[in-house]
Amino acid sequence: MNHHRMACIILAAGSGTRMKSSHPKVLTIFDEKPILENIVEKAESMQPSQVIVVVSPQYKDLVQSHFSNRIHGAVQKEPLGTGDAFLAGLEKLDDSIQSVMVLCGDTPLIQSSTLQAFSQLFFSTPTKASLITALVADPKRYGRILRNPLGSFVKIIEWKDASEEEREISEINSGMYLFSREAIETHLHSINNNNASGEFYITDILESIQQDQDHVSTYTIQGEEEIIGINTKADLSQALQISNNRRLQSLMVDHGVYIVDPSSTRIGPHVSIGRDTDIKPNTWIEGDVEIGEDCSIGPFVCIRGDQGKILIESHCTIGPFTSLRKNCIIRHGAKAGTFVEMKNCELKPNSKANHLSYLGDAVIGERSNIGAGTITCNYDGFEKHRTIIEDDVFIGSDTIIVAPVTIEKGSFTGAGSVITQNVPPNALAIERNEQKNKENWAEKYRESKSKRRQS
């Protein structure tokens, strides 16, 4: 395949008004990256000579700065349709380019494997143009594919221009095409705005090629899933659900992960999980996260590696109701149990924080036990400070550790203590005021309250 002499033109100049957002649609985050970046990556997977992105004038600098030298930016000065945007992209085409793939800037669900198969069909047949079509249950307002009695492609009719009979056709246009350079130069004049919308359609080229007795091929996929365009926040949510379901299916089928309730589970695109790990309901895992084998995660767990990697080694237990934030490492066999929050923290092998604790900017050694209600006070209002808890340490319940502090190997802290100084090895650190019991105080208190209510 001549991908080294192919360009990809991505049409991304839509105004995005239906998103009801102050941010450009193509830079709206989808699957932890801008919508447009998903498309650029799919284009790059084809290894073309050029990736050209056509945008509206107000977003040119923003898009160019985001992608730097990965793309060639082109501008569609006015929103006059796909044909006009295509012409703007062609202005950036290198002389060496012999074929052009056209992609949509708001269809992040298209798969690289589909584009590879599509291009393979184009380059293996004597065709001047090709397009991806889809057979769908509900064709909505997509352009319809018209074929002759032999099943060959005739043209695309836009919904606004289609008759009632043509609107019943279930084969639709995806908006993704491949053209030879020769066909573009020969038939570019055919693009016009003689239609119900008064816009310039790129599909006019296909009709002109077909009328000129040149072959236009089609690559047909089943269903709308891969070609869904994101125009509203509802579309964004629907597309994200589809993408998430694909990942969950792959994790279960290809990697041996057990996801108890996929409908309540979100796992991001940069997460890796080892086999025989159980993901329980209402679990959210995103960012740079690596989870080993035979772990138990959830339910109601949030693991966010978006600001720093999170590593959970094998045979670990996380949850329920646990939050892990940036730069956490949970070593082999360790446990962060119920209502535990950790940030920038390492829990070494076979240590456990069973419940109700906050561990921030800390290192907890091997086989150590963190009692319920433990807090590492890591922030003084200006800077973060580190807590070091060495191996075989027992932290009593409701211990407050005011960093920077080191609690050395084998030591204990008494329940309810506030630890502000280093603790030597094998010591017991207790910080409590003397307990005083005032006998009969409660009875006298109740009598006093009773008399006040009666008066």
C-alpha positions, 0 to 999 in steps of 0.5 A: 500500500502506497501510504508513504505517498498518501495524505490524510485530510481531516475535516474539523472546521465545524462550528460546534454550536450544538455542543453548547460549550465555550470550548472548541468541539474538536478539543473537547476531551473524549477518552482522556484526550481531545476528540480531534487527537483521537482522529489524528492518531487514527490517521497517523496509524496509516503512516501517511506522508501528510496529515492535514487538519482543516479548521475554522479561523478562530481555532487555527492557532489553538489546534496548531499549537496542540499538535505542533509539527504532527499536522499541517493546519488549513483554514476553511474561512466560511462554513460552506460545506464539506466540499469547501473544507476539502478544497482548503485542505488540498491547498496544503497538499505536497506535490508528491502526494498521489492519494488522499484519504478524507476523515471526519474530525468528530468521529473518534470511534472509527477504528484503525483496523477499519481504515487499514482494510478500507485503504487495502481495498482501494490500493488493491483494485483499479479504482479512482475513489472509494468510500466507507458506507454503513448499513444501519437500522436507523439511517437518521439524517445521513446521506443515502447511498444510491446503487444501480440494479447490479448493486454498483455505486451510483451516487450519494443523496443528502437527506435534505435532497432525498425523496421519501423513497430514498430516505428509506434506504438503510445504507448511509455515507460515513463521510470518509473517502479515498481519492487518487490525486488524478481523480481529484484534479480531473473532477474537482470542478464538479463541486458546486452548491446547487442543492437544498443547503446551498453548500458545497458537497465533497460527494459531488466528486464521487458522482462525477467520477462515476458518470465519467465511467471510472470505478468508485468502490465502497467498503461497507461496515455494519452499524453506526457505531464507528461513524457516530459524529459528536455534535452534542454532549449527549453524543459525547456521552453515547460515544464514550460509553461505546468506547468504554464497552469496547475496552471492558470487552477486550479486558474480559475476553483477551486479558482474563479480567473479571468485570462484575458489572460492566454497566457501572464500571469505567476503565480508561484507555491507558489502564492495564490490568492483569488476568484473574483480577476482579473489578467490582461494581461502581469502580472508576479507573483512569489515567496511567494505571497498571494493575497486576494479577489476582487483585480485588478492586472495588466496589465503589473505588476511584483510581486516578492516575491522570497526574502521576502513575499508579502501580498496583502489583499482584494479589492486592486488595483495593476497596471498597470505597477507596480513592487512590490518587497520583503517584501511588504504589501498592506492592505485592499482597498489600491492602488499602481497604474500606474508606482509605485515601492515598496520594503520593504514597507507597504501601510495601508488600503485605502491609495493610491500611484496612479502613478509614485512613488518609495516607499522603506523601508517605512510605509504609514498609513491609508487613506494617499495619495502619490502624483505623482513623490514621492520618498523615498530616502532610501539608503545613499550609505552604509545603508538603512533608513526608512520613516514613513508616518502616517495616513491621510497624503497628500504627494504633487506631486514630493516630495522627502523624504530623510530618516530617516524621520517621517511625522506625522498624518494629515500633508501635504507636498507641491508639489516639496518639499525635506523633510529632517526633521520630520513633526509634526501632521497637519503641512504643510511642504514646501521646495522650493526656492523663484520663480523669474519671469524675464519678457520678458526674453523669447522674448529676448532669441529667438531674440538672438538665431535668430541673431546667426543663421543668422550670 
